[in-house]
Amino acid sequence: MIVVPAAVPRTAPVFRRLIDPEQRPSVRAGLTVETLPPGVRVDQLPYGSAESVTVVLSGRLFAAGRVLTPGEALHHRPGSTCRLAAVRGAPTALLTVRPVPSRSDIPAQRSGPATARAWRQVDVDSVELEPGGLCGPYEDRAADAFLLVLSGPGAFLGDLGEVPVFPGDLVYVRAGERYGLRAGSRKPVTAVLGRIGAPGAVPGAARDAGPVRSERVRPWS
């Protein structure tokens, strides 16, 4: 388990590496966070051998002809580029997930929605928990997972027990480790929950190539 407290910057512009595969070779993806000033435009650089995913953490982002809000994700096909623009009004914080490719996992770079299952490696959902609500714990031997808290205090449920988490905290677990989230007793909690596996191996990841609305994970009570 890797815990990154206060992972999301509160000022702009800021760029941070949260999970670096060069320093942690056992992880399946690199995670970075970037905070853009209002109105700033940037290009999502191509990543030739695997997909990359942009997740909105705060503010609003205009990309692929629509406005994305916190908890929504934009999947980028291998080798593709995309213009991103922070909507005016407030800074926009973005999480970028880039799976680490292996030679056996590199998908054929073909076009068309029928081939989406061949290259999708990341599944992203948004979690909304009422006070005292529970999500998980889960255990996945085929995929790494991460959880980033957007609002509200809670407790991460892992192999080492419960770890207090607060808005902006990130927890990354490797395949085979338990993960889950419990909301505190007084306030609701919202979070982004992601899973990274081999191409085509992550359930729910075979969606269209455009921006997708993150599905809501119903809390357990």
N, C-alpha and C positions, 0 to 999 in steps of 0.2 A: 504494500500500500504506500502510495506517495501522496502526501498532503502539502498543498501550496496555499498557505493562508493569504488572504487579501490579494488574490490573483488578479482581480480586475482593477485597473487604474481608475482613479477618480478625476484625473485631469487629462487634457489633450494638448498636443499629440504625444502619445506614449506607445512604445512597442516593447513587449516582454516575451521571452521564451519561457514557457511554463514547464513543458516536458520536452527534453532534448534527447533524441535517440542516440546522438553521438556520446552523450554522457551516461545514458542508461540504455545499453544495447538490447535489453530484454523487452522493451516496450514495443508495441505494434504501431505506434503513431507518434508524430511530433505535434504538440499543441502550442500555439502562440496566441497572444491577445494583443489587440491594437485598439486604441481610442482615437477617433478622428474628430477634429473640430467640425462644427456645423458648416455644411455647404462644401466640404472638401471632397474631391473626386480622386479615386485611386484605381489602378488596374490590378485585378487578380492575375498574377503571373502564371504562365502555364507550368504544369507539373506533369512531365511527359509520361511517367510510367505508372501512375496511379491517380485516382480521383483526389480532389480536395474538397472540403466542406467549410463554408462560412456560416457561422451561427451568430445571430444578433443577440447581444446580451442586454443592451440598454440603448435608448434612442430609437431612431428609425433609419432604415437603409433603403435607398432606391437601387434596384438591380433587376435586370432581365425584364424590364417593363412594368414592374410593380413595386410597391412599398412593403418591406418586411418589417415586422415588429418583434420585440423581445420573445425569444423562444422559437422563432422560425429559422429554417436552415435553407441554404442554397448549395446544391451539389454541383461540382464542376467536373465535367468529363475529362479524362486524361488528355493532356495536351491542349486544353481549351483555355481561352482568356475571357475575362468578364470585367466590364466597367462598373465600379461600385461608387455610390455617391451618398454621403451622409446628409440626411434631410436637415434643413435649417431649423433652428430652435434650441437644440441641445446637442452636446457631444454624443457620438455613437460608438459604443464598445462592441468589438467583433472578436469572436473566437474562431481561429482557423485550425482545422484538423487535417493533417496530411499523413496517411498511412505510410509505413515503411515498406516498400515493395521488396519481394524476393524474386529471384529469377523464375521460379516455378509459378509465382502468382501474377506475373505481368500479363494483363489481358490483351487480347487483340483490340486495337483501336479502330473499331468500326463504328458507324453512325446508325442512328435509328433507335426508337424505344425498345425494340425487340431484343437488343443486345445489352440493355441496362443491367440485367442480372449478372452479366459477365464481368462488369467492372465495379459495381457498387460494393464497398467494404464497410461503410459507416452508416449506422442507423442513429438518428437523433430524435428524441421525444422531449416534450415538456411535461413536468410533473407539478401538479397543484394539490397540496395537502391542507385539509382543514386542521385546526388545532388538535393535536393528539393523533393525527392520521399517520398511517404507515404505508410505505412503498417497499416491497421486498420483505426480507432479504432474498437476493437471487445469487445463483452461482452458475457461471457459464465457462465451460472448459474449452470452448472454441473461440472465444473473443475476449479482448480486454474491454474495460468499461471505465467511464469517467462520470463524475457528478459535479456540477458547478451550481452553487446556490445563488439565486437571483434576489430573493427577498425572504425575510423571516429567519429566526434562529431555529436550529434543529439538531439532530444527532445522526451522524453517519454510522450505519450498522455494518461492521466488517469482521474479519477474523479475529481482531484484537479487541472486540467489544464495541461499545458506543464511543464515538469521538464527537465532541461538540463542533458544530459548523455554523458559520454566520454568512450574511450576504457577501459575495465576492470570493468565498473559499472554494478551492478545487480539490477533489480527491480522485486519484487515478489508481485503478487496481488492475493487476495482470490476470490473464486467463486462469480460472480455477479458484480465484479468491472470491469470498462472499462480499456483496455490496447491497446497500439499501438505505432508506432515509426515513427518519421519524421526525414529525413536526413537534415543536414545543407545545406546551399546554395552553398557551395564551394567544399565540398569533399563527396565522396560516403561513405556509412555506411554498415558494415556487422555486423550481430548479430545472436545469437542463441535464438530461441523462443520455449519454451516448455509448455506443458499443462499436468496437473495431475488430473485424475478423478478416478472413481471406475473401477474395472477390467471389461474390455470389453465395457466401456462406452465412451471411447475417440475415435472419428473418426480418421482413419488413423493409429491407433496403432496396428492393427492386421496384423503385417508383420511376416516374418519368424524369427526364433530364432537367426540367425547369425547377424553379424554387418551389419548395413544398411546405405546407403548413404542418408544423410539428404536431403529431398526434398527442392527445391528452392521455396520460396514464392515470387511471382511476385509482384513488387511494384505497388501501385496505384499512378497516377500522377494527 
